[in-house]
Amino acid sequence: MPHRCTITMEMQELTTFQQPDEIIQPFGIHCVGEVVVACAKEHTLVLRLKYRHIVEDSTVCYELSRIKCSTGRPTGALFADEVTLYNASDMEQRKQILLDQTLFPNVAKVYICNVKSWLSPCGVFQDNSRDLLIANLNNMGQLTIYRLEEQFQTSWNPYVDVSDTWQGHIYDNHPIESTEELQIMADEVTITCFSWESVIYERPVRFVFGTKSGKIVLCHLDENGTKIVHVHQEEEAPRVIRYVSIPGQHHFILVGLESGRLAVYRFGTTDALQGAFVAQYVATYFEQDIAIATIECEVGNDQLLILVAKGTYLLALEISFEGTLLGTVTHDTQDFMITGLQQIRPRNYILTTLPGTITHITVESVRASPTGLQIQQHKVQSDLNVSSYALYGVAASRTRSCWFFLGYPSRRFDHLALRSPTCIFFSRCNQQDALKTLLLNETLKLVDYHDAAEVVRFLGNKNADTLKPLETVTLVLSLDEASIYQLKLQLVQLSAKISYYTKRSKTISEALHAQHRFVCSLIEVIHACRVVCWLVDKYTYRTVLNTLQQSTLRCLRNFIRTIILQTFPTDFEYLESDLKPKLSAVLASADDIETSDIMPEMCSFCDLSIDKNSPTCPDGHQVFRCVLTKIQITLECEEITCEMCQRYAIDPSMLATIFEQATVFDFHRCCICDAPFRIDSLLLRNVRAARFLLRTFLDQPFLLCDQVLLSARQILRHLTKLGPAHVDGHQARPFQIVEIALARIGIPGPTWHAADSVGFGTGGLWAVQRRTGADLVARCRGPQFFFRNSLGPGRGIFEKPIVRWASLLDFVSCRTWCSKRE
């Protein structure tokens, strides 16, 4: 039975994103997962929602990047003498040359702008399903595919030049000698439309594009670039194209032709031709009238439901896979120009028009109707500022918790008065509740629900009543995936509260931070128990574990033991009596397994041996440990980082050795966030190392000097791969290792001597002097310095202004420090 609306649908604006760009095309916004692209005149705006655990303000978390419109001119690469061709042309040909800027792009002044940008479906890259590609087409027919650069992930680099590949396929670089030939070749190389396959079911990834000459080209995209698989010639030039992928041998290509008709093709391999790729014409629908603006399609029960927008009209037709027409209907919106069409659920769509009307469209199969289909239209209430903004498109995130409406000033000259005229309205739908979506999530993972989590966090910060369903839940924890998911939902509501109280109450904020850390530790310990139980089963089955599995077992046992000995916070005391016996039972089942094949751990801070039953060295140094296995991340190891919570894990090859072929654990994702790990580049790690060192010095004025230097030594040696260092034949002291590491990453430092004091800082300065074993630490506060004796509490702690510095960015040595004393 079709879903019938029982309550009025409403769109509530949550916030807006203002950008200084110009929108010139309808259907200019598109969303895949949590990534939104808005195609403006000169740039493509890429907005990625980023759910964060800790947010100190009340804004929506997102990352914004831009892709500048390509200046490529495919027809400019044709070998043609423009002057000779122009002089040999007749009057009609010269009119065409003046009207069509693609013919002589190297001579005439051309106007280049974006036509459209398309986000690829998820799963283009097997190692990271969140990485997407963006295909961009400009008005010169240049088609380029971009990929987010791997180092800092702030800009997009060209990944594949599709136009160049197509030109190499269709043009042999021969000289063009006539205007007619130039027109033919210009139409051949000019690309007019593009589409990724709707869902990636198999490799390689496929896409299709159309040219001005009427060719429809199917391509494969792999690591070696673009491969043209099949070229089909259509009678008319395609203007809109849609690739509908279906599991099996064949896929459907829906082509909106220049005349307004819709052509349907089936592409795929055939056994009769020994795997050759063929295109099968199915049928052509609609009359020659208004050009097609966009195409949407649903697949179900061996049928296709196709929706087409033409000006103010919405046309729907239902066909079988063989092309049999099952139903058709035409709906007049009675409004000026459809500009957006987004599916909300099967056979239900949100439609926008240029004047700002938002409509809920329902397509129903009606046997009694002579056409077989019926379209119902319901107006959607909204608080968007459509009196000032025209709507140029609509898009929705994966779970439909977030809705994005693209607006541009509707009144004449308003775009000149506004510094940021383009507006993306970030909204929510009252019939797609984000919290309800999370509570009904049967996967028990946040992998595909981070958009809903971000909406719940943002709304909880604005209105605390929305979090009551999570606050009133009494946790009953077991060692299963459901318990972990319930704790993850608690992290969402704690994140919302932290955002609210950060700037209102420091005491409450600190208490919430403590609760957040504790809930994270509960998730880690339940995950640790599941891994330990899995290792115990492995040991029982084959009586031997490999070296890394033994190390994992030992480290996880120590971690679980630490949680058992820990006192639970007051708000979670009721969990202690029920959870700790389960943790103890897991320990008891694993205590008999010997881990004799592994060497004792060494502390990365002090090089002391770590006892096999302890997670730390005798001095209590907290070393870096993998969030999944609790194995220490040594100085020689590569690490991967969770892109959401910044927790670390050991190298993926080591994780693969530990978890083997286990499908229970996804070691490519963080156990707390369900976000994928990333391998950081060396430069990015060096930048983070320098930032950490600065933060350590500037944010912890009462930290003991040796501990500061040892921390810096650990970070910098770990991230710059600095091995054991020696100075003058002796093992380097901690501050000397810091200096060597800083030099390795290109940060200038002072000249170091055994008795020298050093200064380091940005926005503040430190000085360290060693006198008979005492470490004096000075920190800049305003224009003055204060220094402390770091021998420990009660052992000569004193504070006194002793130094004034000319610049807070100076790096000083002991002699400079002493010479500036007053």
VEXROKOL-639493 format. One record per residue (C-alpha): x, y, z; residue in three letters. Coordinates in pm, whole numbers, padded with zeros to 5 digits, always signed. Each point is the difference from the previous one (the first is absolute). Example, Ala and Ser with C-alpha at 12.3 -4.5 7.8 and 13.67 -1.06 7.14 Angstrom:
+01230-00450+00780ALA
+00137+00344-00066SER
//
This chain:
+00000+00000+00000MET
+00139+00348-00075PRO
+00098+00219+00290HIS
-00263+00265+00068ARG
+00086+00322+00178CYS
-00197+00034+00324THR
+00155+00324+00124ILE
+00108+00313-00181THR
+00360-00018-00109MET
+00217+00287+00123GLU
+00355+00111-00071MET
+00165+00178+00291GLN
+00305+00211-00067GLU
+00284-00078+00241LEU
+00272+00227-00134THR
+00131+00145-00324THR
+00333-00006-00183PHE
+00068+00325-00184GLN
+00251+00001-00286GLN
+00126+00277-00233PRO
-00088-00183-00322ASP
-00253+00035-00279GLU
-00255-00269-00086ILE
-00102-00016-00366ILE
-00142-00353-00049GLN
-00297-00185+00154PRO
+00050-00343+00154PHE
+00329+00141+00127GLY
+00031-00198+00324ILE
+00064-00370+00054HIS
+00074-00218+00303CYS
+00155-00344+00053VAL
+00026-00124+00356GLY
+00108+00304+00203GLU
+00167+00185-00289VAL
-00183+00282-00180VAL
+00111+00169-00321VAL
-00146+00328-00121ALA
+00090+00104-00353CYS
+00054+00376-00028ALA
+00112+00208-00295LYS
+00377-00016+00059GLU
+00038-00254+00283HIS
-00143-00325+00122THR
-00062+00020+00375LEU
+00062-00327+00185VAL
-00149-00017+00349LEU
+00055-00309+00214ARG
-00192-00042+00325LEU
+00240-00107+00276LYS
-00150-00139+00317TYR
+00235+00074+00290ARG
-00008-00130+00355HIS
+00126+00323+00153ILE
-00123+00330-00144VAL
+00048+00317+00200GLU
-00250+00217-00185ASP
-00355-00027-00124SER
+00068-00029-00372THR
-00043-00289-00239VAL
+00329-00182-00056CYS
+00102-00007-00363TYR
+00301+00033-00227GLU
-00017+00227-00302LEU
+00223-00025-00305SER
-00018+00134-00354ARG
+00070-00114-00353ILE
+00075+00280-00242LYS
-00166-00027-00338CYS
+00230-00164-00252SER
+00129+00224-00279THR
+00040-00297-00233GLY
-00108+00046-00363ARG
-00014-00339-00173PRO
-00069+00152-00343THR
+00309+00214+00039GLY
+00214-00312-00041ALA
-00129-00058-00355LEU
+00261+00080-00265PHE
-00167+00273-00203ALA
+00116+00323-00161ASP
-00273+00235+00121GLU
+00084+00288-00238VAL
+00002-00220-00307THR
-00322-00176+00098LEU
-00177+00327+00073TYR
+00101+00155-00330ASN
-00118-00310-00187ALA
-00339-00012+00176SER
-00328+00138-00129ASP
-00234+00240+00178MET
-00204-00264+00182GLU
+00315-00174+00123GLN
+00141+00329+00128ARG
-00321+00062+00195LYS
+00040-00341+00157GLN
+00364+00072+00084ILE
-00098+00325+00173LEU
-00283-00163+00194LEU
+00185-00319+00103ASP
+00304+00080+00213GLN
+00119-00363-00008THR
+00103+00025-00366LEU
+00284+00253+00030PHE
+00082-00005+00375PRO
+00367+00086-00053ASN
-00076+00320-00192VAL
-00323+00136+00140ALA
-00051+00113+00357LYS
-00198-00277+00162VAL
-00231+00006+00301TYR
+00059-00308+00218ILE
-00224-00109+00287CYS
-00117-00315+00173ASN
-00285-00205-00144VAL
-00036-00259+00274LYS
+00191-00214+00249SER
-00079-00361+00093TRP
+00101-00186+00315LEU
+00098-00363-00046SER
-00183-00272+00196PRO
+00162-00135+00314CYS
+00252-00279-00037GLY
+00213+00130-00286VAL
+00313-00088+00199PHE
-00001-00334+00178GLN
+00250+00108+00268ASP
-00216+00295+00108ASN
-00368+00001-00086SER
-00040+00363+00115ARG
+00228+00137-00272ASP
-00200+00132-00293LEU
+00075+00137-00344LEU
-00158+00307-00159ILE
-00055+00032-00373ALA
-00024+00356-00130ASN
-00114+00121-00342LEU
+00047+00354-00129ASN
-00179+00172-00287ASN
+00291-00068-00236MET
-00066-00373+00025GLY
+00298-00071+00230GLN
-00068-00294+00235LEU
+00242-00049+00291THR
-00017-00234+00298ILE
+00147+00129+00327TYR
+00116-00174+00316ARG
+00060+00149+00343LEU
+00373+00036+00058GLU
+00128-00251+00254GLU
+00239+00213+00202GLN
-00211+00268+00166PHE
-00337-00073-00166GLN
-00081+00364-00058THR
+00015+00022-00380SER
-00094-00209-00303TRP
+00250-00109-00262ASN
-00074-00119-00355PRO
-00023-00379+00004TYR
-00101-00085-00358VAL
-00033+00224-00305ASP
-00289-00177-00174VAL
-00005+00247-00287SER
+00364-00070-00078ASP
-00065-00377+00005THR
-00301+00039-00229TRP
+00185+00227-00239GLN
+00283-00253-00028GLY
-00261-00261-00087HIS
-00193+00200-00260ILE
+00264+00230-00157TYR
+00329-00101-00163ASP
+00152+00352-00002ASN
-00044+00046-00374HIS
-00025+00360-00134PRO
-00354+00127-00053ILE
-00042+00159-00342GLU
-00363+00112-00016SER
-00258+00171+00217THR
-00239-00294-00038GLU
+00265-00240+00131GLU
+00078+00238+00285LEU
-00369+00010+00097GLN
-00019-00381-00008ILE
+00313-00050+00211MET
-00104+00274+00244ALA
-00331-00179+00056ASP
+00185-00330+00044GLU
+00236+00122+00276VAL
-00250+00224+00182THR
-00155-00187+00295ILE
-00350+00111+00097THR
-00108-00228+00288CYS
+00133-00255+00249PHE
-00117-00256+00255SER
+00163-00235+00249TRP
-00157-00340+00045GLU
-00264+00033+00272SER
+00143-00274+00226VAL
+00336-00176-00018ILE
-00063-00375+00001TYR
+00325-00117-00157GLU
+00337+00116-00126ARG
+00109+00192-00197PRO
-00206+00313+00063VAL
-00207+00108-00302ARG
-00126+00330-00131PHE
-00160+00124-00320VAL
+00005+00330-00188PHE
-00156+00143-00314GLY
+00143+00225-00271THR
-00142+00274-00216LYS
+00021-00227-00304SER
-00242-00250+00160GLY
+00248-00259+00125LYS
-00063-00181+00329ILE
+00326-00126+00149VAL
+00030-00258+00278LEU
+00330+00001+00192CYS
+00176-00197+00273HIS
+00205+00176+00265LEU
+00283-00185+00174ASP
+00346+00067+00139GLU
+00147+00032-00350ASN
-00245+00269-00106GLY
-00303+00008-00227THR
-00076-00277-00247LYS
-00262+00054-00270ILE
-00208-00318-00017VAL
-00280+00076-00246HIS
-00112+00286-00224VAL
-00359+00020-00125HIS
-00124+00250-00259GLN
-00334+00172+00067GLU
-00188+00205-00257GLU
-00019+00306+00225GLU
+00232+00164+00246ALA
-00060-00114+00360PRO
-00058+00280+00253ARG
-00065-00201+00317VAL
+00110-00353+00076ILE
-00058-00240+00287ARG
+00185-00329+00064TYR
-00215-00249+00197VAL
+00210-00293+00119SER
-00172-00329+00082ILE
+00167-00313+00143PRO
+00052-00240-00286GLY
+00118+00023-00356GLN
-00186+00306-00127HIS
-00038+00363+00100HIS
-00239+00266-00124PHE
+00097+00331-00158ILE
-00273+00267-00005LEU
+00075+00276-00250VAL
-00182+00333-00023GLY
+00036+00104-00364LEU
+00017+00350-00139GLU
-00354-00024-00138SER
-00150-00079+00341GLY
-00041-00374-00057ARG
+00127-00267+00238LEU
+00204-00291-00139ALA
+00057-00316+00207VAL
+00289-00238-00062TYR
+00127-00318+00160ARG
+00376-00037+00024PHE
+00183-00315+00096GLY
+00194-00307-00108THR
-00137-00289-00199THR
+00118-00360+00010ASP
-00092-00047-00365ALA
+00271+00245-00100LEU
+00252-00143+00248GLN
-00018+00286+00247GLY
-00020+00285-00250ALA
-00165+00315+00133PHE
-00319+00094-00183VAL
-00270+00266+00013ALA
-00360-00103-00052GLN
-00256+00262-00093TYR
-00317-00041+00209VAL
-00238+00281-00091ALA
-00052+00373-00039THR
-00264+00182+00203TYR
-00165+00346+00009PHE
-00059+00248-00277GLU
+00228+00256-00155GLN
-00068+00310+00208ASP
+00178+00149+00302ILE
+00355-00114+00076ALA
+00048-00234+00297ILE
+00159+00167+00302ALA
+00063-00301+00228THR
-00074-00372+00028ILE
-00069-00205+00314GLU
-00048-00376+00004CYS
-00104-00276+00243GLU
+00052-00374-00045VAL
-00234-00262+00142GLY
-00176-00323-00098ASN
+00176-00010-00339ASP
-00144+00340-00080GLN
+00128+00354-00042LEU
-00187+00302+00134LEU
+00138+00302-00187ILE
-00071+00363+00089LEU
+00088+00278-00243VAL
-00017+00377+00055ALA
-00086+00222-00298LYS
-00042+00367+00080GLY
-00305+00014+00229THR
-00106-00359-00074TYR
+00088-00321+00180LEU
-00039-00315-00208LEU
+00003-00353+00141ALA
+00001-00331-00179LEU
+00033-00360+00111GLU
+00155-00260-00230ILE
+00115-00358+00025SER
+00360-00103-00059PHE
-00101-00100-00353GLU
-00142+00347-00071GLY
-00371-00075+00033THR
-00187+00315+00105LEU
-00194-00070+00320LEU
-00118+00349+00086GLY
+00056+00367-00069THR
-00121+00334+00138VAL
+00071+00371-00053THR
-00030+00246+00288HIS
-00008+00377-00031ASP
+00144+00167+00311THR
-00161+00331-00103GLN
+00311+00178+00114ASP
+00292+00150-00188PHE
+00278-00251-00078MET
+00089-00310+00198ILE
+00353+00043+00142THR
+00043-00294+00238GLY
-00116-00360+00042LEU
+00115-00222+00287GLN
-00130-00339+00110GLN
-00105-00021+00363ILE
-00110-00365-00007ARG
-00131-00240-00268PRO
-00250+00177-00229ARG
+00021+00317+00211ASN
+00192+00310-00105TYR
+00064+00357+00105ILE
-00036+00245-00288LEU
+00112+00364-00003THR
-00080+00280-00242THR
+00183+00322-00075LEU
-00245+00230+00189PRO
+00062-00203+00317GLY
-00288-00245+00015THR
+00082-00335+00164ILE
-00229-00290-00086THR
-00034-00360+00114HIS
-00062-00222-00304ILE
-00142-00354+00029THR
-00015-00235-00299VAL
-00257-00280+00031GLU
-00098-00291-00220SER
-00374+00014-00060VAL
-00153-00290-00193ARG
-00329+00185-00051ALA
+00177+00290-00167SER
+00029-00016-00380PRO
+00362+00114+00024THR
+00093-00245+00279GLY
+00173+00266+00213LEU
-00113+00291+00215GLN
+00198+00291+00150ILE
-00114+00164+00322GLN
+00138+00337+00103GLN
+00016+00141+00354HIS
+00152+00333+00090LYS
+00283-00016+00253VAL
+00001+00265+00271GLN
+00339+00161+00060SER
+00161+00296+00172ASP
+00261+00057-00274LEU
+00044+00358-00114ASN
-00151-00060-00343VAL
-00125+00358-00014SER
+00357+00111-00061SER
+00154-00314-00150TYR
-00092-00206-00303ALA
+00059-00374+00037LEU
+00241-00161-00245TYR
-00002-00356+00130GLY
-00052-00240+00288VAL
+00206-00290+00135ALA
-00011-00231+00302ALA
+00254-00198+00197SER
+00010-00379+00014ARG
-00257-00046+00279THR
-00206+00302-00112ARG
+00068+00162+00337SER
+00164+00301-00165CYS
-00154+00195-00285TRP
+00183+00261-00206PHE
-00172+00266-00209PHE
+00206+00215-00235LEU
-00109+00363-00005GLY
+00099+00308-00194TYR
-00151+00352+00027PRO
-00323+00019-00200SER
-00029+00377-00013ARG
+00187+00190-00260ARG
+00337+00140+00110PHE
-00023-00164+00344ASP
+00300-00214-00090HIS
+00203+00320-00041LEU
-00087+00130+00347ALA
+00075-00325+00183LEU
+00362-00095+00060ARG
-00094-00370+00013SER
-00308-00039-00221PRO
+00000-00380-00036THR
-00180-00161+00292CYS
-00021-00370+00087ILE
-00288-00054+00241PHE
+00080-00283+00242PHE
-00339-00142+00104SER
-00178-00295+00156ARG
-00326-00173-00091CYS
-00257-00065+00271ASN
-00079-00342-00152GLN
+00363-00114+00007GLN
+00096+00033+00367ASP
+00376-00043+00043ALA
-00018-00140+00355LEU
-00265-00252-00101LYS
+00221-00101-00290THR
+00286-00070+00240LEU
-00220-00192+00244LEU
-00142-00219-00278LEU
+00339-00070-00155ASN
+00016-00378-00039GLU
+00364-00005-00110THR
+00115+00112+00349LEU
+00271+00202-00174LYS
+00038+00372-00062LEU
+00174-00063-00333VAL
-00289+00131-00211ASP
-00166+00210+00271TYR
+00248+00277+00077HIS
-00230+00256-00165ASP
-00280-00092+00242ALA
+00243+00013+00294ALA
+00110+00351-00098GLU
-00362+00119-00023VAL
-00078-00148+00345VAL
+00309+00168+00146ARG
-00086+00336-00157PHE
-00367-00012+00101LEU
+00091-00116+00351GLY
+00219+00305+00038ASN
-00291+00225-00104LYS
-00277-00184+00185ASN
+00088-00237+00284ALA
-00347-00158-00007ASP
+00088-00182-00323THR
+00254-00208+00196LEU
-00244-00134+00259LYS
-00047-00339-00174PRO
+00374-00057+00047LEU
+00026+00149+00348GLU
-00274-00217+00147THR
+00150-00326-00129VAL
+00132-00231+00273THR
+00300-00181-00142LEU
+00020-00375+00036VAL
+00338-00094-00137LEU
+00108-00333-00138SER
+00299-00094-00208LEU
-00187+00033-00329ASP
-00031+00245-00287GLU
-00333+00136+00125ALA
+00160+00121+00325SER
+00278+00173-00192ILE
-00257+00174-00219TYR
-00197+00122+00303GLN
+00320+00150+00139LEU
+00067+00171-00334LYS
-00344+00161+00022LEU
+00090+00122+00348GLN
+00309+00162-00151LEU
-00228+00190-00240VAL
-00211+00149+00278GLN
+00310+00077+00211LEU
+00150+00177-00300SER
-00310+00219-00028ALA
+00017+00089+00368LYS
+00371+00078-00020ILE
-00067+00238-00289SER
-00269+00175+00207TYR
+00188+00032+00329TYR
+00353+00073-00128THR
-00054+00376+00007LYS
-00256+00002+00281ARG
+00130-00208+00288SER
+00357-00123+00032LYS
-00086-00235+00288THR
-00280-00175-00188ILE
+00206-00008-00318SER
+00291-00172+00175GLU
-00234-00254+00157ALA
-00150-00076-00342LEU
+00347-00040-00147HIS
+00081-00252+00273ALA
-00320-00193-00075GLN
+00084+00006-00370HIS
+00347-00144+00061ARG
-00145-00270+00223PHE
-00262-00104-00256VAL
+00277-00023-00260CYS
+00196-00226+00235SER
-00309-00221+00043LEU
-00029-00038-00377ILE
+00367-00087-00020GLU
-00017-00257+00280VAL
-00306-00176-00147ILE
+00173-00009-00337HIS
+00312-00132+00174ALA
-00203-00278+00163CYS
-00146-00101-00335ARG
+00347-00018-00153VAL
+00133-00199+00297VAL
-00289-00249-00027CYS
+00069-00036-00371TRP
+00371-00065+00070LEU
-00091-00254+00266VAL
-00216-00184-00252ASP
+00286+00012-00249LYS
+00238-00142+00260TYR
-00245-00276+00095THR
-00045-00096-00363TYR
+00366-00008-00109ARG
+00193+00021+00335THR
+00238+00267-00131VAL
-00014+00374-00069LEU
+00241+00199-00212ASN
+00230+00254+00163THR
-00219+00304-00064LEU
-00307-00180+00129GLN
+00187-00087+00319GLN
+00104+00364+00041SER
-00362+00107-00054THR
-00121-00249+00258LEU
+00249+00116+00260ARG
-00067+00372-00055CYS
-00378-00042-00001LEU
+00012-00202+00321ARG
+00195+00281+00166ASN
-00248+00257-00126PHE
-00302-00198+00124ILE
+00170-00048+00335ARG
+00051+00379+00025THR
-00372+00062-00058ILE
-00094-00260+00262ILE
+00218+00173+00260LEU
-00140+00341-00095GLN
-00279+00163+00201THR
-00296+00090-00218PHE
-00126+00362+00007PRO
-00308+00078+00206THR
-00232+00022-00302ASP
+00102-00350-00109PHE
+00036-00180+00333GLU
-00305-00212-00073TYR
+00195-00167-00284LEU
+00286-00111+00222GLU
-00164-00295+00174SER
-00123-00147-00327ASP
+00287+00072-00238LEU
+00309-00076+00207LYS
-00087-00370+00059PRO
-00031-00043-00377LYS
+00339+00161-00051LEU
+00151-00224+00267SER
-00148-00306-00169ALA
+00165+00095-00327VAL
+00333+00045+00179LEU
-00036-00337+00168ALA
-00058-00172-00333SER
+00317+00154-00148ALA
+00241-00010+00295ASP
+00109-00356-00072ASP
+00123+00084-00352ILE
+00376+00046-00004GLU
+00161+00282-00196THR
+00358-00122+00021SER
+00086+00074-00365ASP
+00001+00377+00041ILE
+00268+00227+00140MET
-00067+00233+00295PRO
-00123+00347-00093GLU
+00234+00297+00037MET
-00126+00346+00099CYS
+00045+00248-00283SER
+00059+00280+00251PHE
+00266-00140+00229CYS
+00096-00332-00166ASP
-00083-00192+00317LEU
-00155-00344-00022SER
-00378-00025+00040ILE
-00121-00286+00217ASP
-00210-00255-00187LYS
-00291+00058+00241ASN
+00013+00381-00018SER
-00084+00247-00277PRO
+00264+00251+00113THR
+00364+00007+00107CYS
+00098+00038+00370PRO
-00002+00381-00043ASP
-00359-00008-00130GLY
+00062+00148-00345HIS
-00305-00022-00224GLN
+00128-00128-00334VAL
-00184+00009-00332PHE
-00221-00304-00041ARG
-00224-00128-00277CYS
-00368+00064+00066VAL
-00095-00344-00136LEU
+00272-00227+00143THR
+00172+00213+00269LYS
+00335-00099-00150ILE
+00256+00274+00053GLN
+00067+00210-00309ILE
+00378-00002+00007THR
+00239+00248-00154LEU
+00053-00225-00301GLU
-00369-00064-00078CYS
-00225+00173-00248GLU
-00332+00097+00149GLU
-00343+00081-00138ILE
-00230+00264+00143THR
-00377+00015+00044CYS
-00113+00300-00202GLU
-00274+00077+00253MET
+00144-00043+00351CYS
+00372+00002-00088GLN
+00071-00328+00181ARG
+00282-00214-00131TYR
+00030-00358-00116ALA
+00294-00208-00114ILE
+00085-00062-00362ASP
-00280-00165-00207PRO
+00228-00288-00099SER
+00053-00081+00368MET
-00374+00024+00066LEU
-00065-00237-00290ALA
+00247-00247+00152THR
-00177+00019+00335ILE
-00362-00024-00115PHE
+00071-00224-00301GLU
-00324-00057-00191GLN
-00234+00077+00289ALA
-00322+00164-00117THR
-00108+00085+00355VAL
+00246+00290+00026PHE
+00047+00277-00254ASP
+00356+00103+00082PHE
-00009+00267-00272HIS
-00225+00211+00224ARG
+00024+00149+00347CYS
-00191-00201+00260CYS
-00130+00321+00163ILE
-00101+00210-00302CYS
-00048-00257-00278ASP
+00201+00241-00214ALA
+00277-00131-00227PRO
+00366+00028+00089PHE
+00232+00202-00217ARG
+00372-00037-00060ILE
+00151+00341+00065ASP
+00267+00130-00231SER
+00342+00081+00147LEU
-00042+00375-00047LEU
-00338+00000+00172LEU
+00144-00200+00290ARG
+00286+00250+00032ASN
-00242+00292+00014VAL
-00206-00176+00266ARG
+00320-00075+00191ALA
+00105+00364+00003ALA
-00350+00108+00107ARG
-00001-00255+00279PHE
+00340+00120+00124LEU
-00117+00362+00004LEU
-00320-00096+00177ARG
+00192-00200+00257THR
+00227+00292+00081PHE
-00261+00274-00004LEU
-00305-00166+00152ASP
+00163-00180+00294GLN
+00205+00258+00195PRO
+00028-00218+00311PHE
+00118-00316-00176LEU
+00340-00124+00112LEU
+00275+00085-00242CYS
+00125-00355-00048ASP
-00351-00122-00069GLN
-00057+00275-00256VAL
+00323-00080-00178LEU
-00061-00372+00013LEU
-00348+00050-00142SER
+00139+00212-00279ALA
+00272-00257-00056ARG
-00258-00277-00028GLN
-00221+00191-00242ILE
+00275+00129-00223LEU
+00203-00321-00008ARG
-00313-00195-00072HIS
-00126+00221-00280LEU
+00331+00083-00168THR
+00143-00352+00034LYS
+00300+00130+00193LEU
+00206-00291+00127GLY
+00229-00006+00308PRO
+00192+00328+00003ALA
+00350+00064+00132HIS
+00190+00325+00061VAL
+00379-00006+00037ASP
-00004-00377+00030GLY
-00249+00000+00290HIS
-00370-00077-00001GLN
-00191+00320-00067ALA
-00187+00161+00284ARG
-00375+00054-00044PRO
+00023+00367-00096PHE
+00277-00078-00249GLN
-00222-00258-00167ILE
-00272+00264-00026VAL
+00245+00232-00174GLU
+00107-00269-00247ILE
-00360-00088-00074ALA
-00093+00364-00051LEU
+00285+00036-00247ALA
-00125-00307-00185ARG
-00339+00158-00061ILE
+00141+00338-00093GLY
-00070+00198+00318ILE
+00296+00225+00090PRO
+00141-00034+00348GLY
+00281+00140+00214PRO
+00351-00135+00037THR
-00009-00264+00269TRP
+00262-00068+00265HIS
-00010-00224+00302ALA
-00040+00290+00244ALA
-00203+00228-00221ASP
-00351+00122+00060SER
-00239-00004-00293VAL
-00302+00201-00090GLY
-00280-00108-00230PHE
-00348+00126-00063GLY
-00261+00166-00213THR
-00206+00251+00190GLY
+00214-00083+00302GLY
+00359-00093+00084LEU
+00165-00261+00213TRP
+00348-00010+00143ALA
+00162-00303+00158VAL
+00322+00002+00197GLN
+00173-00294+00164ARG
+00185+00081+00323ARG
+00114-00279+00227THR
-00290-00219-00103GLY
-00269+00265+00041ALA
-00213+00091-00299ASP
-00121+00358-00013LEU
-00296+00061-00230VAL
-00099+00350-00103ALA
-00321+00081-00180ARG
-00102+00330-00147CYS
-00313+00160+00143ARG
-00059+00326-00182GLY
+00324+00198-00022PRO
+00164-00182+00293GLN
+00139-00341+00076PHE
-00059-00215+00304PHE
+00219-00296+00084PHE
-00050-00303+00215ARG
+00222-00255+00162ASN
-00122-00335-00133SER
+00138-00224+00273LEU
-00356-00072+00109GLY
-00269+00126+00234PRO
+00137+00129+00326GLY
+00359-00002-00127ARG
+00081+00361-00069GLY
-00296+00100-00211ILE
+00014+00376-00050PHE
-00114+00255-00251GLU
+00154+00335-00087LYS
+00000+00236-00300PRO
+00356-00003-00126ILE
+00009+00063-00374VAL
-00148+00232-00258ARG
+00013-00103-00366TRP
+00005+00219-00306ALA
-00193-00255-00205SER
-00211-00295+00099LEU
+00119-00186-00308LEU
+00369+00003+00092ASP
+00199-00318+00042PHE
+00258+00066+00269VAL
+00298-00178+00149SER
+00131+00014+00352CYS
+00237+00289-00066ARG
-00274+00204-00166THR
-00233-00082+00285TRP
+00251+00110+00261CYS
+00093+00317-00187SER
-00361+00115-00005LYS
-00053-00040+00371ARG
-00084+00317+00185GLU
//
